[in-house]
Amino acid sequence: MPDHLHLNLFTMASVEHVSPGSWTFPGDRSPEYADREYWTEVARTAERGGFDAVFFADVRGIYDVYGDDRHTAVEKGVQTPASDPQLVVPAMAEVTDDLGFAVTRSTTYTHPYQLAREFSTLDHLTDGRIAINVVTSYLQSAAENLGLSERMDKQTRYDRADEFLDVCYKLWEESWDDDAVEVDREAGRYTDPEKVSAIAHEGEHFSVPGPHGCEPSPQRTPVVYQAGSSDRGREFAAANAEAVFASQPTEEGVREYMADVKSRAADHGRDPESLKFFIGVVPVVGETQAIAEAKHEEYTRHVDVEATLALLSGFLDMDLSELDPDQKVEHIETDAIQGTMNAFTKAQPDREWTVREVAEFCGLGTTSPTIVGTPEVVADELAYWHEEVGVHGFNVKEVVRPDSLTDFVDLVVPELRERGLVPDPDDAGDAPRGDGTLRERLLGEGQSRLRDDHPARR
């Protein structure tokens, strides 16, 4: 296990992410989500705290499953309204030097030729600090707004995603030779045309002759994040992901998930130990235990239960307004986010969750554990997950914005640096994680490109 753990700020360019109702907390700045200066401040704070990346969640559509309408989601700001996170990145990159940016993009309602160009451009503009969190879209409202009468079933979505990444890999990895660009002013030749190739892709979902329209960026292929939790999603993650988000809420569930995905990665000819596993955490930290617990109590008072149920209804593809609060949530295969259902039915198979218990548990950070305490208490918990369970890092979820991030950076990070768990930039003897690309920060200096055992390289 590497000595250093990795940190992502898990956020969303919206008025709300995964702590419904927290925007009502006094002083919370979530309504500034559309303000450029808000995000540049967040970027500076995250970099000061040694974070590897800001990880932007995103969603297509509106959460209109609860009550069979969008009223609750719109009224209560349940990930609505939201901006395009991809367009926020250049402003944040401009005020930072090392911070990476992971952007969630769906393979369901876009085209790989277009997406490949967008991410090559971002990788150029950020000097190789870009990752893509690959997802499939699950909301019916997204399908309808993008011209379809109904959403694709899960199997078709993942089949399309497989081919989507295959096209992107060909464009990013195969289309241009490393030395294709010459910039020979005397000869008047910018690029050697013999070193730019068509990809001639003909598949079930896409026909892309190529070549790629961009020259190779610092990483060529952005770092690939994934969070598949269903059987099909785990297979997709094992084949493609370099960084994997394990969304199970229990240690038992996380251990099982990591072992399973590693085994599947080995079946794909990959080194399973090369995958970096992240879990979500919701830190509530104070200078004393009493202060932390008082904060947690106040945060909990601002949780909006109905908004939480509206969010979960979209995640589960199940209208929770129709269920009695004390009704048991049983395992059901859905066409939405299977990981959310699995979190309550498979991660703890001996426990029966009621609708009320699920809503109360998910009010702060959905399925991720909440850690309440002093910097030492929070650091102890993170160290346990890192050193004993084997996770490589954490997606730090906010409750109050940006105070949750600021508290973590000002209070917890110094403790983690004191223990050698996060590099201290002021310590000349502390080996850096890589001063260049995001992939180098995750895998080590000199590893800007995909590993040779990744399917895209083979």
Secondary structure, DSSP 4 states (H G I P E B T S, - for coil): --SS-EEEEEEESBS-SSSTTGGGSTT--GGGTT-HHHHHHHHHHHHHTT-SEEEEE--SS----GGGSSHHHHHHTSS-SB--GGGTHHHHHHT-SS-EEEEEEESSSS-HHHHHHHHHHHHHHTTS-EEEEEE----HHHHHHTT-SSPPPHHHHHHHHHHHHHHHHIIIIISB-TT-EEEETTTTEEE-GGGB----EE-SS-EE----SSPPPTTSSPEEEE---SHHHHHHHHHH-SEEEE--SSHHHHHHHHHHHHHHHHHTT--GGGPEEEEEEEEEE-SSHHHHHHHHHHHHHT--HHHHHHHHHHHHTS-GGGS-TTSB------SS-HHHHHHHHTSSTT---BHHHHHHHHTTTTTSPEEEE-HHHHHHHHHHIIIII---EEEEEPSSTTHHHHHIIIIIHHHHHHTTSS--TT-TTS--S-SS-HHHHHH-TT--SPPTTSTTT-
